[in-house]
């Protein structure tokens, strides 16, 4: 089981951009998503999610870090990406997927 916690306008954007040379905006990551494995076995997730809203579903694939990630029981990992503010405001929930095809959905609270 995964617990997903999205954090829009995360302070991570300021922290990551501070670490770049000469304040170049390489890390314009305004969405931070914590994914915690609350189950008893390891789960492997992909670095993308579906953003679901009234206008349909959009796959978001610009998550960092990229690839497949193993999450041990009790472990939390964080993903970062740039998210358009308007698109986020129109969204109702996000869905992550594991390597076994299980979907994990969370409503977006504001």
Contact map, one row per residue, 1 for C-alpha under 8 A:
11100000000000000000000000000000000011100000000000000000000000000000000000000000000000000000000000000001000000
11110000000000000000000000000000001111100000000000000000000000000000000000000000000000000000000000000001000000
11111000000000000000000000000000011111000000000000000000000000000000000000000000000000000000000000000000000000
01111100000000000000000000000000111100000000000000000000000000000000000000000000000000000000000000000001110000
00111110000000000000000000000000111000000000000000000000000000000000000000000000000000000000000000000000010000
00011111000000000000000000000011110000000000000000000000000000000000000000000000000000000000000000000000000100
00001111110000000000000000000011100000000000000000000000000000000000000000000000000000000000000000000000000000
00000111110000000000000000000111000000000000000000000000000000000000000000000000000000000000000000000000000000
00000011111010000000000000000111000000000000000000000000000000000000000000000000000000000000000000000000000000
00000011111110000000000000000111000000000000000000000000000000000000000000000000000000000000000000000000000000
00000000111111100000000000000100000000000000000000000000000000000000000000000000000000000000000000000000000000
00000000011111110000000000001101000000000000000000000000000000000000000000000000000000000000000000000000000000
00000000111111111000000000111100000000000000000000000000000000000000000000000000000000000000000000000000000000
00000000001111111100000000000000000000000000000000000000000000000000000000000000000000000000000000000000000000
00000000001111111110000000000000000000000000000000000000000000000000000000000000000000000000000000000000000000
00000000000111111111000000100000000000000000000000000000000000000000000000000000000000000000000000000000000000
00000000000011111111001111110000000000000000000000000000000000000000000000000000000000000000000000000000000000
00000000000001111111101000000000000000000000000000000000000000000000000000000000000000000000000000000000000000
00000000000000111111101000000000000000000000000000000000000000000000000000000000000000000000000000000000000000
00000000000000011111111111100000000000000000000000000000000000000000000000000000000000000000000000000000000000
00000000000000000111111100000000000000000000000000000000000000000000000000000000000000000000000000000000000000
00000000000000000001111100000000000000000000000000000000000000000000000000000000000000000000000000000000000000
00000000000000001111111110000000000000000000000000000000000000000000000000000000000000000000000000000000000000
00000000000000001001111111000000000000000000000000000000000000000000000000000000000000000000000000000000000000
00000000000000001001001111110000000000000000000000000000000000000000000000000000000000000000000000000000000000
00000000000000001001000111110000000000000000000000000000000000000000000000000000000000000000000000000000000000
00000000000010011001000011111000000000000000000000000000000000000000000000000000000000000000000000000000000000
00000000000010001000000011111100000000000000000000000000000000000000000000000000110000000000000000000000000000
00000000000110000000000000111111000000000000000000000000000000000000000000000001111000000000000000000000000000
00000001111110000000000000011111000000000000000000000000000000000000000000000001111000000000000000000000000000
00000111110000000000000000001111100000000000000000000000000000000000000000000001111000000000000000000000000000
00000111110100000000000000001111110000000000000000000000000000000000000000000111100000000000000000000000000000
00011110000000000000000000000011111000000000000000000000000000000000000000000111000000000000000000000000000000
00111100000000000000000000000001111100000000000000000000000000000000000000011110000000000000000000000000000000
01111000000000000000000000000000111110000000000000000000000000000000000000011110000000000000000000000000000000
01110000000000000000000000000000011111000000000000000000000000000000001001111000000000000000000000000000000000
11100000000000000000000000000000001111100110000000000000000000000000001111110000000000000000000000000000000000
11100000000000000000000000000000000111110000000000000000000000000000000011100000000000000000000000000000000000
11000000000000000000000000000000000011111100000000000000000000000000000011000000000000000000000000000000000000
00000000000000000000000000000000000001111100000000000000000000000000000010000000000000000000000000000000000000
00000000000000000000000000000000000000111110000000000000000000000000000110000000000000000000000000000000000000
00000000000000000000000000000000000010111111000000000000000000000000011110000000000000000000000000000000000000
00000000000000000000000000000000000010001111100000000000000000000000011110000000000000000000000001100000000000
00000000000000000000000000000000000000000111110000000000000000000001111000000000000000000000000001100000000000
00000000000000000000000000000000000000000011111000000000000000000001111000000000000000000000000111100000000000
00000000000000000000000000000000000000000001111100000000000000000111100000000000000000000000000111100000000000
00000000000000000000000000000000000000000000111110000000000011111111100000000010000000000000000000000000000000
00000000000000000000000000000000000000000000011111000000001111100000000000000000000000000000000100000000000000
00000000000000000000000000000000000000000000001111100000001110000000000000000000000000000000011110000000000000
00000000000000000000000000000000000000000000000111110000111100000000000000000000000000000000011100000000000000
00000000000000000000000000000000000000000000000011111000111100000000000000000000000000000011111000000000000000
00000000000000000000000000000000000000000000000001111111110000000000000000000000000000000011111000000000000000
00000000000000000000000000000000000000000000000000111111100000000000000000000000000000000111100000000000000000
00000000000000000000000000000000000000000000000000011111000000000000000000000000000000000111000000000000000000
00000000000000000000000000000000000000000000000000011111100000000000000000000000000000000000000000000000000000
00000000000000000000000000000000000000000000000000011111110000000000000000000000000000000000000000000000000000
00000000000000000000000000000000000000000000000001111011111000000000000000000000000000000000000000000000000000
00000000000000000000000000000000000000000000000001110001111100000000000000000000000000000000000000000000000000
00000000000000000000000000000000000000000000000111100000111110000000000000000000000000000000000000000000000000
00000000000000000000000000000000000000000000000111100000011111100000000000000000000000000000000000000000000000
00000000000000000000000000000000000000000000001110000000001111100000000000000000000000000000000000000000000000
00000000000000000000000000000000000000000000001100000000000111110100000000000000110000000000000000000000000000
00000000000000000000000000000000000000000000001100000000000111111100000000000011100000000000000000000000000000
00000000000000000000000000000000000000000000001000000000000001111100000000000011100000000000000000000000000000
00000000000000000000000000000000000000000000001000000000000000111110000000000011000000000000000000000000000000
00000000000000000000000000000000000000000000011000000000000001111111000000000000000000000000000000000000000000
00000000000000000000000000000000000000000000011000000000000000001111100000000000000000000000000000000000000000
00000000000000000000000000000000000000000001111000000000000000000111110000000000000000000000000000000000000000
00000000000000000000000000000000000000000001111000000000000000000011111000000000000000000000000000000000000000
00000000000000000000000000000000000000000111100000000000000000000001111100000000000000000000000000000000000000
00000000000000000000000000000000000110000111100000000000000000000000111110111000000000000000000000000000000000
00000000000000000000000000000000000010001110000000000000000000000000011111100000000000000000000000000000000000
00000000000000000000000000000000000011111110000000000000000000000000001111100000000000000000000000000000000000
00000000000000000000000000000000000111100000000000000000000000000000000111110000000000000000000000000000000000
00000000000000000000000000000000000111000000000000000000000000000000001111111000000000000000000000000000000000
00000000000000000000000000000000011110000000000000000000000000000000001001111100000000000000000000000000000000
00000000000000000000000000000000011100000000000000000000000000000000001000111110000000000000000000000000000000
00000000000000000000000000000001111000000000000000000000000000000000000000011111000000000000000000000000000000
00000000000000000000000000000001111000000000001000000000000000111000000000001111100000000000000000000000000000
00000000000000000000000000001111100000000000000000000000000000111000000000000111110000000000000000000000000000
00000000000000000000000000011111000000000000000000000000000001110000000000000011111000000000000000000000000000
00000000000000000000000000011110000000000000000000000000000001000000000000000001111100000000000000000000000000
00000000000000000000000000001110000000000000000000000000000000000000000000000000111110110000000000000000000000
00000000000000000000000000000000000000000000000000000000000000000000000000000000011111110000000000000000000000
00000000000000000000000000000000000000000000000000000000000000000000000000000000001111111000000000000000000000
00000000000000000000000000000000000000000000000000000000000000000000000000000000000111111100000000000000000000
00000000000000000000000000000000000000000000000000000000000000000000000000000000001111111110000000000000000000
00000000000000000000000000000000000000000000000000000000000000000000000000000000001111111110000000000000000000
00000000000000000000000000000000000000000000000000000000000000000000000000000000000011111110000000000000000000
00000000000000000000000000000000000000000000000000001100000000000000000000000000000001111111000000000000000000
00000000000000000000000000000000000000000000000000111100000000000000000000000000000000111111110000000000000100
00000000000000000000000000000000000000000000000000111100000000000000000000000000000000000111110000000000001100
00000000000000000000000000000000000000000000000000111000000000000000000000000000000000000011111000000000111100
00000000000000000000000000000000000000000000000011110000000000000000000000000000000000000011111100000000111100
00000000000000000000000000000000000000000000000011110000000000000000000000000000000000000000111110000011110000
00000000000000000000000000000000000000000000110111000000000000000000000000000000000000000000011111000011100000
00000000000000000000000000000000000000000000110010000000000000000000000000000000000000000000001111101111000000
00000000000000000000000000000000000000000011110000000000000000000000000000000000000000000000000111111110000000
00000000000000000000000000000000000000000011110000000000000000000000000000000000000000000000000011111100000000
00000000000000000000000000000000000000000000000000000000000000000000000000000000000000000000000001111100000000
00000000000000000000000000000000000000000000000000000000000000000000000000000000000000000000000011111110000000
00000000000000000000000000000000000000000000000000000000000000000000000000000000000000000000000011111111000000
00000000000000000000000000000000000000000000000000000000000000000000000000000000000000000000001111001111100000
11010000000000000000000000000000000000000000000000000000000000000000000000000000000000000000001110000111110000
00010000000000000000000000000000000000000000000000000000000000000000000000000000000000000000111100000011111000
00011000000000000000000000000000000000000000000000000000000000000000000000000000000000000000111000000001111100
00000000000000000000000000000000000000000000000000000000000000000000000000000000000000000001110000000000111110
00000100000000000000000000000000000000000000000000000000000000000000000000000000000000000011110000000000011111
00000000000000000000000000000000000000000000000000000000000000000000000000000000000000000000000000000000001111
00000000000000000000000000000000000000000000000000000000000000000000000000000000000000000000000000000000000111
